[in-house]
Amino acid sequence: MAELHSGTQAIDRASSLLIHILESQTPPLLTELARIYGLPKSTTSRILSALERQGLLLRDRNGAYIAGSVLTQFARGQNHDSILVARMHSILEVLANRTGETANLAVAGNGDLKLIDQVDGQYLLSATNWVGKSVPYHASALGKVLLAYAAVTIPAGRLEKRTSKTITSRTKLLEELETVRKKGYALIIDELEEGLVAVAAPIREHDGRVVGAISVSGPSTRLTQKDLIKIGDMIIDEIATLQANHDGKIGAA
């Protein structure tokens, strides 16, 4: 119990110091932090060093503590997602209205696809809310787009088999990604779930980098491969029109 209490106390101290640093208008020094929290300088230094090793903190040129790379990268990512949702939501609405099917927006996540926005179509069947769900790159149209345009790399290890149609061979997946680059869109047919089909196309920054993808998905009973190809061209056209109106900048107001 003493070890548990000691561990909890260390976590509480580290959390308090981290929050204080993040909320400080002026980056604090070690001596200031030790004084405020009534801790020995040696103890304070050990805690801060641990946070620094994990990338949660770093020291500026004066030796004061500021947010580390892990936190700043996370903040940038969250901000970029919000900007992308604000800019692309109107396209999802147009696609959902024109096709009657579900439209999704996704970006690269940590290990799996990160779905950040969705607009449902007119049908109740296949109206799954995909936002926040774990979706493997290789088994989704959105993921194939991000893989094809190097927004993310193929994960190491065995490729998960979601259905009998899921591509689990790296050689076949690489061939599929080459097809995506040639056509400008990606398809899945029964690869993520039986009876689910989808088509997705890339979102590019002004420098050509692919930063996300938009898809339309629905049941195979309603959408044929010919339908998906037409919708793929529709997605590409809608993204191009929006970006042309905003000088190609994703974050333009």
Legacy VTK file of the C-alpha trace (Angstrom):
# vtk DataFile Version 3.0
C-alpha trace
ASCII
DATASET POLYDATA
POINTS 253 float
0.000 0.000 0.000
2.931 2.336 0.730
4.283 1.775 -2.800
0.849 2.465 -4.281
0.548 5.667 -2.254
4.040 6.743 -3.319
3.279 6.059 -6.989
-0.006 7.947 -6.846
1.697 10.873 -5.146
4.369 10.994 -7.860
1.705 11.011 -10.567
-0.219 13.771 -8.791
2.925 15.891 -8.505
3.896 15.351 -12.127
0.355 16.180 -13.294
0.234 19.341 -11.192
3.591 20.548 -12.483
2.659 19.810 -16.095
-0.682 21.616 -15.843
0.966 24.602 -14.157
3.550 24.874 -16.931
0.954 24.604 -19.694
-1.236 27.280 -18.079
1.590 29.709 -17.265
1.730 32.897 -19.327
5.507 33.038 -18.794
7.518 29.769 -18.921
8.503 28.936 -15.309
11.968 27.973 -14.093
12.820 24.993 -11.899
13.357 27.117 -8.774
9.957 28.793 -9.190
8.146 25.478 -9.587
9.890 23.965 -6.563
8.943 26.996 -4.457
5.297 27.076 -5.565
4.736 23.391 -4.849
6.917 23.233 -1.747
9.139 20.511 -3.164
12.904 20.027 -2.930
14.647 21.180 -6.102
16.067 17.678 -6.575
12.589 16.101 -6.486
11.157 18.731 -8.806
14.060 18.246 -11.204
13.552 14.463 -11.309
9.837 14.827 -12.090
10.413 17.424 -14.799
13.221 15.360 -16.319
10.872 12.368 -16.579
8.250 14.509 -18.325
10.937 15.886 -20.609
12.146 12.395 -21.572
8.590 11.494 -22.596
8.360 14.546 -24.854
5.745 16.246 -22.698
8.053 19.129 -21.760
11.153 20.834 -23.051
13.299 23.755 -21.905
13.707 27.003 -23.792
17.002 28.878 -24.178
16.615 30.308 -20.675
16.080 26.899 -19.114
12.403 27.542 -18.478
9.849 24.787 -19.132
7.393 24.794 -22.036
5.184 22.211 -23.772
7.125 19.420 -25.464
6.822 17.975 -28.957
4.231 15.328 -28.022
1.792 17.980 -26.794
2.451 20.523 -29.544
2.073 17.914 -32.296
-1.185 16.746 -30.731
-2.480 20.317 -30.543
-1.557 20.973 -34.180
-3.268 17.765 -35.243
-6.460 18.583 -33.371
-6.512 22.078 -34.811
-5.936 20.791 -38.329
-8.775 18.282 -37.947
-11.148 21.058 -36.861
-10.151 23.216 -39.827
-10.574 20.299 -42.223
-14.029 19.471 -40.849
-15.142 23.102 -41.138
-13.901 23.329 -44.713
-15.103 19.950 -45.998
-18.431 19.496 -44.193
-20.345 21.217 -47.002
-18.983 18.651 -49.470
-20.197 15.803 -47.275
-23.645 17.392 -47.234
-23.698 17.759 -51.022
-22.568 14.166 -51.557
-25.065 12.745 -49.049
-27.900 14.734 -50.647
-26.968 13.828 -54.222
-26.353 10.123 -53.609
-28.663 9.447 -50.675
-25.766 7.586 -49.025
-23.401 8.220 -46.106
-20.455 10.575 -46.669
-17.353 10.508 -44.463
-14.196 12.530 -43.907
-11.024 10.885 -42.598
-7.368 11.617 -41.880
-4.419 9.464 -40.904
-4.614 8.246 -37.319
-2.253 6.432 -35.006
-2.301 2.880 -36.350
-5.825 3.049 -37.784
-7.875 5.391 -39.906
-9.252 8.429 -38.051
-12.787 9.321 -39.147
-13.544 12.888 -38.108
-16.867 13.813 -39.737
-19.925 12.163 -41.236
-23.176 13.163 -42.918
-25.838 10.470 -43.175
-27.852 9.868 -46.304
-31.584 9.390 -46.617
-31.576 5.643 -45.949
-31.703 3.985 -42.538
-29.995 0.838 -43.834
-26.208 1.125 -43.560
-26.409 4.419 -41.628
-23.629 3.384 -39.217
-21.864 6.216 -37.403
-18.209 5.577 -38.288
-16.758 8.582 -36.447
-14.448 7.341 -33.723
-14.550 3.697 -34.857
-11.354 1.719 -35.434
-10.980 1.108 -39.161
-7.883 -0.500 -40.720
-6.358 1.373 -43.634
-6.090 -1.568 -46.015
-9.756 -2.587 -45.654
-11.340 0.817 -46.351
-11.600 3.090 -49.369
-10.546 6.082 -47.255
-7.540 4.182 -45.952
-6.464 3.021 -49.396
-6.413 6.650 -50.550
-4.183 7.699 -47.658
-1.874 4.725 -48.275
-1.749 5.305 -52.024
-0.674 8.923 -51.684
1.811 8.326 -48.831
-0.207 10.193 -46.199
0.529 7.101 -44.106
2.591 3.939 -44.561
1.336 0.367 -44.601
1.331 -0.804 -40.968
3.894 -3.408 -39.987
2.792 -6.940 -39.233
-0.067 -9.048 -40.504
-2.894 -7.270 -42.318
-6.167 -7.933 -40.513
-8.710 -10.030 -42.391
-12.117 -8.408 -41.838
-13.999 -10.453 -44.471
-13.219 -13.061 -47.108
-12.678 -10.183 -49.576
-10.179 -8.199 -47.457
-6.797 -7.774 -49.141
-4.224 -9.277 -46.770
-1.356 -9.764 -49.221
1.085 -6.849 -49.250
1.880 -7.508 -52.904
-1.785 -7.337 -53.879
-2.288 -4.265 -51.713
0.596 -2.455 -53.429
-0.956 -3.317 -56.806
-4.284 -1.974 -55.561
-2.659 1.280 -54.423
-1.103 1.736 -57.857
-4.593 1.413 -59.347
-5.862 4.040 -56.896
-3.169 6.501 -58.039
-4.015 5.871 -61.709
-7.770 6.312 -61.250
-7.712 9.016 -58.580
-10.121 7.190 -56.291
-10.284 3.972 -54.245
-13.011 1.348 -54.001
-13.911 -1.356 -51.523
-16.473 -4.080 -52.139
-17.225 -6.292 -49.115
-13.684 -5.733 -47.772
-14.524 -4.039 -44.467
-17.966 -5.566 -43.895
-19.993 -7.999 -45.967
-22.445 -6.056 -48.106
-20.692 -2.702 -47.600
-19.214 -0.859 -50.578
-17.501 2.536 -50.734
-15.528 4.915 -52.895
-13.092 7.598 -51.693
-10.938 10.351 -53.167
-8.080 12.450 -51.751
-8.011 15.942 -50.282
-4.813 17.801 -51.138
-3.078 20.779 -49.588
-1.940 23.613 -51.867
1.498 21.958 -52.128
-0.028 18.708 -53.408
0.229 16.748 -50.155
-2.731 14.491 -49.432
-4.009 15.373 -45.956
-7.298 13.514 -45.872
-9.960 11.711 -47.879
-13.697 11.817 -48.455
-15.846 8.766 -49.101
-19.392 7.744 -49.906
-20.501 4.328 -48.689
-23.615 2.189 -48.742
-24.900 -1.352 -49.213
-24.068 -3.364 -52.317
-27.802 -3.904 -52.807
-28.094 -0.218 -53.768
-24.680 0.693 -55.166
-23.150 -1.121 -58.115
-19.508 -0.748 -59.119
-20.672 1.519 -61.954
-22.445 3.721 -59.392
-19.294 3.884 -57.268
-17.176 5.003 -60.214
-19.632 7.839 -60.975
-19.629 8.865 -57.314
-15.823 8.746 -57.261
-15.721 11.290 -60.076
-18.338 13.336 -58.207
-16.183 13.448 -55.061
-13.131 14.508 -57.059
-15.108 17.281 -58.789
-16.617 18.603 -55.540
-13.231 18.763 -53.801
-11.603 20.424 -56.810
-14.383 23.036 -57.036
-14.175 23.918 -53.360
-10.397 24.187 -53.384
-10.394 26.271 -56.564
-12.751 28.723 -54.862
-10.339 28.992 -51.932
-7.067 29.118 -53.885
-6.411 25.460 -53.103
-5.808 26.083 -49.399
-7.461 23.675 -47.006
-7.384 26.131 -44.123
-8.574 29.188 -46.028
-11.413 31.040 -44.346
LINES 1 254
253 0 1 2 3 4 5 6 7 8 9 10 11 12 13 14 15 16 17 18 19 20 21 22 23 24 25 26 27 28 29 30 31 32 33 34 35 36 37 38 39 40 41 42 43 44 45 46 47 48 49 50 51 52 53 54 55 56 57 58 59 60 61 62 63 64 65 66 67 68 69 70 71 72 73 74 75 76 77 78 79 80 81 82 83 84 85 86 87 88 89 90 91 92 93 94 95 96 97 98 99 100 101 102 103 104 105 106 107 108 109 110 111 112 113 114 115 116 117 118 119 120 121 122 123 124 125 126 127 128 129 130 131 132 133 134 135 136 137 138 139 140 141 142 143 144 145 146 147 148 149 150 151 152 153 154 155 156 157 158 159 160 161 162 163 164 165 166 167 168 169 170 171 172 173 174 175 176 177 178 179 180 181 182 183 184 185 186 187 188 189 190 191 192 193 194 195 196 197 198 199 200 201 202 203 204 205 206 207 208 209 210 211 212 213 214 215 216 217 218 219 220 221 222 223 224 225 226 227 228 229 230 231 232 233 234 235 236 237 238 239 240 241 242 243 244 245 246 247 248 249 250 251 252
